[in-house]
Amino acid sequence: MTSTARGPESGSRDAHPDHLGHVIFITAAAAMGGFLFGYDSSVINGAVEAIRDRYDIGSGTLAQVIAIALIGCAIGAATAGRIADRIGRIRCMQIASVLFTISAVGSALPFALWDLAMWRIIGGFAIGMASVIGPAYIAEVSPPAYRGRLGSFQQAAIVIGIAISQLVNYGILQIADGDQRGEIGGLEAWQWMLGVMVVPAILYGLLSFAIPESPRFLISVGKKDRARKILEEVEGKNVDLDARVNEIETAMHREHKSKFSDLLGSRFGFLPIVWVGIGLSVFQQLVGINVAFYYSATLWQSVGIDPTDSFFYSFTTSIINIIGTVIAMILVDRVGRRPLALVGSVGMAVALAFEAWAFSADLVDGKLPNTEGTVALIAAHVFVLFFALSWGVVVWVFLGEMFPNRIRAAALGVAASAQWIANWAITASFPSLADWNLSGTYIIYTCFAVLSIPFVLKFVKETKGKALEEMG
């Protein structure tokens, strides 16, 4: 599932495409998978305590139920590239839409804890597929001059999905009089929280019928006339379509279908560039960002904030997430990916250190003291802001750009899988770590944020302004 190669002259040719508005629509529709990625990932935040209470389970079992979806994510991410190369990017999106829908209905109507876990694995598989197919498809239909900003649509959709899920959770909680297990229309509030996702899941499927297949995939299966028509739609009428098709074909002939064995080639197993992609993916998760989206309501309740306010703070954090993402989208093609990553690492490290300090205070009547409580809330929002304006966006842009054409599909799948595995490790370990020492847990996240700085300085190369075939 490699992205369309372009010659050195392409940047100027595509500087002002005739059909940029159409390309934006296509990108936004494809990024609907990112919206569901964010929505499905974070909607569970509103149901954590209700699931614990309904099934009478401890922190360890609860963590596994919350984190088990991430196993599905890793599998979906690892297989999506090959599926998309065989049946097309659009069909891959439609499969993900069906899986999201099934997961939403099943999660809302579980018979027992085991089948709730099963529906979450299915939803996770869909998230994993969306995490790979979205950035790759967008890279293939985007003019190089706008590829960074259009690539940022994926992360923008993710953070909007997170925010909408928290807003929906907050609204449902209000209807249920602040009780996550309060009954609404014969179902408990948390079931409605998980079931509402069926609406965007169906919309994603419908939008997939309104956007074209990737020209690169069409050429790979011999449908050159259809590819020419789509190239005209996304690049304008002034483009020499035969030359563009020949350019893509030539690039494809220099390549072969990427497979796992192509990623091997050093004494450390993977090629160095693959390890860099894995490192970016892992560091993005090991700073603990998804604790803020999976467990924030539980976290704030554990330090004495009432459930309604904890849901509200989850929503305000997600709004900060959107603001940071917009900042990144504005800056990613102006200042570059690497500087944003470094600024974000420094900001996250400082904010996490303040959170660790605040959570080290002894609770008074079940609550943090006023000063520490205020610092914790502010630091949590600052942490999310710096993540969003940096690693939240640039990692997805890097992964869509940094790999050579001959290995891009397989390498992107491995890097995305590593991201989900790291996400699972953080998600599964947080409840037990928090029971052990909440401040110590945040010290661990702080250390990873600090370590990401020398990693970027030593191993990560800037991809700003480079054509995809220049990567190597």
N, C-alpha and C positions, 0 to 999 in steps of 0.2 A: 504494500500500500504506500508506494513512494510518491513524492510530490512532483509536480510538473517541473522539469528542468527548463531553464531559460538561459539564453546566451547573454553575454556581457552587455549587449545593447538593450536588453529588455527593460532595465530600470528606467531609461529615458523614454522608451516607447510607451510604457505604462504609467508615466507620471501623471497623466490626466485622462484616464480612460473615459470613453463616451458613456459607458453604462455602469458607472460606479454605484449609482443608486440601486440598480438591479443586483449588483454584487453584494451590496450591504444587506439586501433582503435575503439573498441566498445564504449569506453568512449567518444572519440572525436566525433563520429557520434551522440551519444545521446546529447552531449553538443552543437550540431548545433542548438538545440532549444534555448540555451543560447545566441548563436550568433544572432538569430532573435530577441530574447528578447532585447538585447542591440541595435541592428540596428533599430528596430521598435520604441523603446523608445526614441531614440535620433535623428532620422532622421528628426523629426518634427522641430528641432532647426533651420534648414535651411529654413523652410517655414513660420515661425511665422509672420514675418513682411509682407510677401506677402499675407498671409491670411487676416491679419488686413486690408491691403490696398484694396484687391479685394472685400471684403465683407463689407468694411467701418464700422468696429465694434470697440468698445472701449475696454479698458483693461479687464473689468469684463467679457464680452462675450468672448473675445479672450482666457482668462484663462480657461473658461469652455470648449471651444472646444479643447484646448490643453490637459486639465486634464481629459476629459470625458473618454478617453481610459482607465484610471486607474480604473474606476468603473468596466469595463469589466474585467480588470486584477484581481480585488478582487473576482469577481464571478467565473472566471476561476480557480483561485487558490483554492477557497473553494470547488469546485466540482471535480477537477481533480483527487484527491485521490480515491474518490468513483467510478468514471468512470474507472480508471485504475484497480481497484480491480475487477470490473465486466467484462471488455472486454480485459484487458491486457495493459501492458505499451506501447507496440509497436503500437497498434491500437490508443491509446491516442495520441502518437506522430504524427500519420498520420492524425488524426482529426485536430490537431493543425496546421499541414502543410497546409491543405486545407483552414483553416480559415485565416492563414497568407496570402495565395495567394489571396483569395477573398478580404481581406482588402487592399492589395497593389493595386489591379486593381481598386477597388471602390474609394479609396482615391485619385488616380491619375486622375480619371474621374468623379468628383462630379458634380451633377446638381446644388446643392445649399449648403448652410452652414449646413442645417439639415442633409443631407445625408452624407456629409463629417464626421459629428459627428458620424453618425451611423456606417460607415465603420471603424472609429477609435475604437468604442466600440467592434466591431467584432475582430479587431486586438488585442485589449486589452484582450479579452477572451483567445485568443491564447497565448499571453504572459503569462497570469496567469497560464494556463495549463503547459506551458514550465517551468515556475519557480518552479513548484512542481514536475513534472514527471522527470525532468533532475536529480536533486540531489538524489531523491529516487532511481531511476533506477541505477545510478552510484554506490550508496552505496550498492545495492544488488548484483552487479557483481564484486565489487572490493575486492581484498585480503586485510585483515585488515592492513598489514604492509604498504600498499600503499594507503589506503583509503583517507587519508587527501589530499595527492597530487592529486590523481585522482578526488576527490571531488572538488578540486580547478579548474578543467577543466571548470566547469560551469561558474565560475566568469571570468576565462580567456577568454572564448568564448564571454561572455557578453561585456567585455571591448574591445575585438577585433571588435565585431559588432559595438560598439559605434565609434571606430576609423575609421572603413571602411565607416560607414555612413557619417561621417564628411568629409572624403577624397572624397567620391562620391559627396557630396553636394558642396564641394569646386571646384571640376572638372566641375560640371554642371554650377556653377556660372561663371567660366572662359569662358565656351562656350557661355554663355548668356551675355558676356561683363559686368559682375558684377551686372546685374539686376535680382533680384529674380523673377520678372515677365516677364523677357525677353523671347521672343518666340523661341522655338527650335522644328522644325518639327511639327508645328501646336499646340503645347502645351506650357504652360508657364513653366519656369525653375523649380518652386517649385513642379509642377505636376510630372515632371520627377524624382525629388528627392524622392517623395513618392512612385512612381511606380516601381523604380528599385528593390525594395525589393522582387518582384515576383521571381527573379532569385534564391536567397538563400532559399526562401520559397519552391520552387519546389525541390531544391537540398536536403533540409531537408527530404522531403517526400521520395525521392529516397533512401537516406541513411538509412531510417528506415526499408527498405526492406532487407538491407544488414547486419543487426545486429540481434542477437537472442533475443527471449523473456526472461524475467527474470526467472531463475530456480525456484524461490520462487513462482511466479504466476503459473507456469506450475504445480508444485506440488500441489498447492491449488485447481487446477481444475482436478487433477488426471492424468496428463500427465507425469508420473515419468520417463519413458524411454527417452523422449525428454529432460527432466530436467537433467538426468544423462549425456547425450551427451554434453549438454551445460556446465555443471559443469566441464567436462573433458577439454573442449575448454578453459575455463577461469582459471582453477586451475591446469591443467596438468594431465599427465597420472599416476603419482605416488600416486594420491589421492584415498583412498578407497571410491568409488562412492556410494556404498550402505550405508556406514556409514554416508556419507555426506547427502544423501537423508533422512536417518532416523533422523539425527541431526536436519535438517530443519523441518521435519514433527513433531518431538517431540516439537520443539519450537512453531510451529504453533498450536499444540493441547493445549499448555499452554495459547494460546492467543485466542482472538475472533476478529471478524471484528470490527475495531474501529469505533465508532460513536460519535457524538457531546456530548451525555449524559455522555460518559466515561471521558470527560474532566472536568466534574463538581465534586466538592468534598470538597470545603472549604467555609468558611463564605464569602469569596470574589468572589465566583462563580467558577472560574476555579481552577484547581489544581495549586499549586505553580510553578511546572516546566513549565506549560503552560504559566503562567504569565511571567516567565523568557524568554521564547521563544518570546512572544509578545513584551516584553521590548527590546530585542535585535533587533527585526525587526523594531520597531518604532524608536529607537534611530538611527538606520542606516539611516533613512530617514530625521529625524528632524534636522540633522546637515546641511541640505540644499544641499546635494550632487547633486540631480537631477536638481537643478537650473543651475548647471554648464553644464548639458547636454541638457536640454530642452530650456534654455533661454540665453546661453552664448553669442551667436551672437547678440541678442537684447540687452543684458546687456552692452557689450562693445560699441555697437553703441550709447547707451544712454549716455555714458560718452565721446563721441566725436571720437571714432575710426571708420574709414570708413568701409563699409560693407565687402570688400574683405579681409582686415586685420582681421576683427572680425571673419570671417569664418576660416582664417588661425590659429588664436589663439584657436578657438574651436578644430581644428585638433591637434595642439601641446598639448593641455590639454589632449586629448584622448590618445596621445602617452605616456605622463607621466602616465596616468592611466594604460596602459599596463605594463610599467616598474615596477610600484608599485605592480601590480598583480603578475608579475614574481618573485619579491622579496618575496612576501607572499607565493607563491607556494613552494619556496625553503625552507622557514623557518617554515611553519606551522606544519610540523611533527618533526622538530628539536627543536624549542623553545616552541612550544605549541600554542594553540589558544588564551588563556587568556592573556599572556604577549604581544602578537601582538596587541590585542584589546586595552590594556592600553597604549601602545606606540602610537598607532594611535589616541586615544582620546586626548592625550596631544598635539601631533603635529597638529591635526586639530584645537584645541582650540586656539593655538598660531597663526596659519595662518589666521583663521577667524577673530581674533581680529585685526590683521594688515589690513585685507580687510575692516573691519568696520571703522578703522581709516582713511584709504585712501579715502573711499567713503564719509567721513564727510567733505571733502574739497569742497569749492565752485568752480563751474565750471568757467573757464576763456575762453571766446569765444566758449562756448559749450564743452570744454574739461577739463579733470582733469589737474592740474598742473603737470609738468614733474615728480617731485619726487613722488607725490601721485599716478600718473598713473603707474610709474615703480613698486612701492610697490604693487599696486593692482594686476598687472599682475603676479609678482613673487609669491605673497601670494596665488593667485588663483591656480597656478601650484603646490605649496607646499601643499596646502590643499588637492588637488586631489591625490597627491603622498601618503600622510599619510593615506587618506581614503583607497586607493587601496591596500596598503601593510598591511592593518589591517581589518577594518570592512567590506570592500568590499568582502573579501574572507572568513574571519572567521565566519561571520554570516551564510553564506550558509553551511559551514562545520558543525557548531554547529547545525543548524536546521536538517541536515541529520543524526546527531548522538545522540543528547542529550535526546531524548524522549524514554521512555520505549517502548518495542515492542508492547505492547497491545494498546497503544494510538498513535503510531507514525504517522500513516496516517492522522488521524483526527487532531492531534496537529499540524502537519506540515502545513496542509491546513489552520487552523485558524491563525497560525503565519504568513504565507505568505499573507493571506488576510489582516491582520493587517498592514503588510508592505505596501501593495498597497493602503490602506486607508490613511496611513500617507503620502505616496508619493503623493496621490491626494490632501491632505490638503496643503502640501508645494507648489505643482505645481499650484493649483487653487488660492492660496493666494499671490504668489510672485508678479505678475504684479501690483496688488493694493497696496501691502506693499511697493514695490519699488517706486510707485508714491507718497506714503505717506512719506517715509524716507528710502532711500537705506542703509544708515549707520545703522540705527536702526534695519532694517531687519537682517543685518549681526551680530548685537549684539545678537539678539534672537538666531540665529544659534550657535553663540559662547557659549551661556549659555547651550544649549543642549549638545554640545560637552563636556563642563565641567561636567555637571550632569552625563554623561555616565561613568565617572571614578568611582565614588562611587557605581554606579549600578553594574559594573563589579566586583569590589572588594567585594561587599557584597553578591551578588546573583548568579554570574556565576561560575560554576565549570568546571575545566579542563576536556576535553574528550580525550585528546591525549593518544594513545596507548591502549585504552579500547575497548574490544569487545562490539558489539552492545547490546548483551543481558545483559551486566553489567549496562546499563543505567537505572536509576530509581529515 
